[in-house]
Amino acid sequence: MLPYWIVQVIGGLLAGLVIYVVAKGKEGWSAIGNMAANGYGEHSPGGYSLVAVLIAEIVLTGIFLLVILGSTDDRAPKGFAGLSIGLTLTLIHLISIPISNTSVNPARSTAVAFFNGDGAPAQLWAFWLPPLIGAAIAGVAYPYLFGVAEELAERPVRDDALDDRRA
């Protein structure tokens, strides 16, 4: 798992660098406030507090992971995972861009923080820790909320339920 995280962060940093170099090609452009870096307090687009940002990032990341787990579960309808995951991520962005510029992914937060030029690296911990907490909560909660496919397969099925499905 650690190599995956490292590669994600390196890829994000390279993407952030590309965005920075391209944007820097416009005369008079400044990176300060223009790299969509995450932040709280004075670095939040809406001036949200640290506590508000931490709660939003934990809850929204947890919801995102629950949707990912549910959409990719063997019991889920096939072919719709991308749609449900993509629409959920869109909704999460609509909700949290005004709060923190939306993280729910530490690699995304890291990608632009070092090119923002406005204190974003100092706040980066707040966009690593909450998503990891939210993901862990979702990972632990999912089997309790929805069961495990193998456990559900062992449950007896009522004959009348089968009759209804055949009709």
Secondary structure per residue as TSV (DSSP state, phi and psi in degrees):
chain	resnum	aa	ss	phi	psi
A	1	M	-	360.0	-40.6
A	2	L	H	-60.4	-43.8
A	3	P	H	-59.1	-37.3
A	4	Y	H	-61.6	-45.8
A	5	W	H	-61.1	-44.5
A	6	I	H	-61.0	-45.8
A	7	V	H	-64.7	-39.4
A	8	Q	H	-60.0	-45.3
A	9	V	H	-66.7	-43.5
A	10	I	H	-61.8	-45.2
A	11	G	H	-60.6	-41.2
A	12	G	H	-63.5	-43.4
A	13	L	H	-63.5	-40.8
A	14	L	H	-63.6	-41.5
A	15	A	H	-64.2	-42.4
A	16	G	H	-60.7	-39.5
A	17	L	H	-64.2	-43.1
A	18	V	H	-60.9	-46.3
A	19	I	H	-59.4	-44.4
A	20	Y	H	-61.3	-48.0
A	21	V	H	-64.0	-43.6
A	22	V	H	-64.0	-48.1
A	23	A	H	-65.0	-33.8
A	24	K	H	-65.3	-16.1
A	25	G	T	-70.7	-10.7
A	26	K	S	-93.4	125.2
A	27	E	T	-60.2	133.0
A	28	G	T	85.0	-3.5
A	29	W	-	-72.1	141.3
A	30	S	-	-124.7	138.8
A	31	A	-	-71.6	-24.4
A	32	I	T	-61.5	116.0
A	33	G	T	77.0	3.8
A	34	N	T	-117.4	11.7
A	35	M	S	-110.6	10.2
A	36	A	-	56.6	34.0
A	37	A	-	-69.1	148.3
A	38	N	-	-76.9	153.6
A	39	G	-	-170.8	165.0
A	40	Y	S	-129.2	167.0
A	41	G	G	63.2	-128.8
A	42	E	G	-68.4	-15.2
A	43	H	G	-95.8	-1.2
A	44	S	S	-84.3	136.9
A	45	P	T	-55.2	-35.6
A	46	G	T	-105.3	8.3
A	47	G	-	73.7	25.9
A	48	Y	-	-72.0	148.5
A	49	S	-	-73.5	166.0
A	50	L	H	-57.3	-45.8
A	51	V	H	-61.4	-44.0
A	52	A	H	-61.2	-42.7
A	53	V	H	-66.4	-43.8
A	54	L	H	-60.2	-45.9
A	55	I	H	-63.5	-46.7
A	56	A	H	-60.3	-44.6
A	57	E	H	-66.7	-40.9
A	58	I	H	-64.4	-51.3
A	59	V	H	-65.0	-47.0
A	60	L	H	-68.9	-36.7
A	61	T	H	-66.3	-40.7
A	62	G	H	-60.4	-44.7
A	63	I	H	-62.4	-43.9
A	64	F	H	-59.1	-45.0
A	65	L	H	-67.7	-36.5
A	66	L	H	-61.5	-41.0
A	67	V	H	-66.0	-42.2
A	68	I	H	-61.5	-48.1
A	69	L	H	-62.3	-43.2
A	70	G	H	-67.8	-37.7
A	71	S	H	-72.7	-27.5
A	72	T	H	-103.0	2.3
A	73	D	S	-63.6	145.1
A	74	D	T	-57.2	-25.5
A	75	R	T	-83.1	-11.2
A	76	A	S	-77.6	150.8
A	77	P	-	-58.3	139.9
A	78	K	T	-79.5	145.5
A	79	G	T	92.9	-2.9
A	80	F	-	-114.6	0.1
A	81	A	H	-58.6	-47.3
A	82	G	H	-59.7	-40.8
A	83	L	H	-66.1	-49.3
A	84	S	H	-66.3	-39.7
A	85	I	H	-68.1	-45.2
A	86	G	H	-63.2	-43.3
A	87	L	H	-66.9	-36.4
A	88	T	H	-65.2	-43.6
A	89	L	H	-63.9	-37.1
A	90	T	H	-61.8	-47.5
A	91	L	H	-61.4	-42.2
A	92	I	H	-59.5	-41.8
A	93	H	H	-65.8	-42.6
A	94	L	H	-60.1	-36.7
A	95	I	H	-73.5	-44.8
A	96	S	H	-106.3	-4.2
A	97	I	H	-57.9	-44.4
A	98	P	H	-66.1	-22.9
A	99	I	H	-82.1	-51.8
A	100	S	H	-143.2	5.0
A	101	N	S	72.5	14.4
A	102	T	-	58.7	119.8
A	103	S	-	-108.8	-83.7
A	104	V	S	50.4	8.7
A	105	N	S	-155.9	105.7
A	106	P	H	-56.2	-34.5
A	107	A	H	-65.1	-38.1
A	108	R	H	-64.0	-40.9
A	109	S	H	-66.2	-41.7
A	110	T	H	-67.6	-33.5
A	111	A	H	-53.1	-40.2
A	112	V	H	-110.8	-11.7
A	113	A	H	-58.3	-39.3
A	114	F	T	-81.7	-6.4
A	115	F	T	-109.6	-3.5
A	116	N	S	-74.0	-33.0
A	117	G	-	69.8	23.2
A	118	D	S	-143.9	42.3
A	119	G	S	82.7	4.2
A	120	A	G	-61.1	-39.3
A	121	P	G	-60.5	-31.7
A	122	A	G	-67.2	-24.9
A	123	Q	G	-99.6	2.6
A	124	L	G	-60.1	-31.8
A	125	W	G	-56.1	-33.8
A	126	A	G	-73.0	-7.0
A	127	F	G	-118.6	9.8
A	128	W	T	-108.4	-51.8
A	129	L	H	-64.4	-52.7
A	130	P	H	-59.8	-43.6
A	131	P	H	-62.0	-36.3
A	132	L	H	-66.8	-38.8
A	133	I	H	-66.3	-47.7
A	134	G	H	-59.8	-41.5
A	135	A	H	-66.4	-40.9
A	136	A	H	-64.5	-42.6
A	137	I	H	-60.5	-46.3
A	138	A	H	-63.5	-41.8
A	139	G	H	-63.0	-37.8
A	140	V	H	-76.9	-39.1
A	141	A	H	-73.5	-33.7
A	142	Y	H	-53.1	-52.2
A	143	P	H	-65.1	-28.9
A	144	Y	H	-73.2	-37.0
A	145	L	H	-77.2	-39.0
A	146	F	H	-121.4	-0.6
A	147	G	-	76.6	173.4
A	148	V	-	-108.9	139.2
A	149	A	H	-51.3	-42.3
A	150	E	H	-65.2	-39.6
A	151	E	H	-66.5	-41.1
A	152	L	H	-68.5	-31.8
A	153	A	H	-66.2	-26.2
A	154	E	T	-83.0	-11.7
A	155	R	S	-71.1	140.3
A	156	P	-	-69.1	145.6
A	157	V	-	-105.8	131.7
A	158	R	-	-67.6	141.1
A	159	D	H	-60.9	-37.5
A	160	D	H	-66.9	-29.3
A	161	A	H	-67.2	-38.5
A	162	L	H	-66.8	-39.6
A	163	D	H	-61.6	-39.9
A	164	D	H	-64.5	-36.5
A	165	R	H	-72.5	-29.1
A	166	R	H	-78.9	-21.3
A	167	A	-	-75.2	360.0
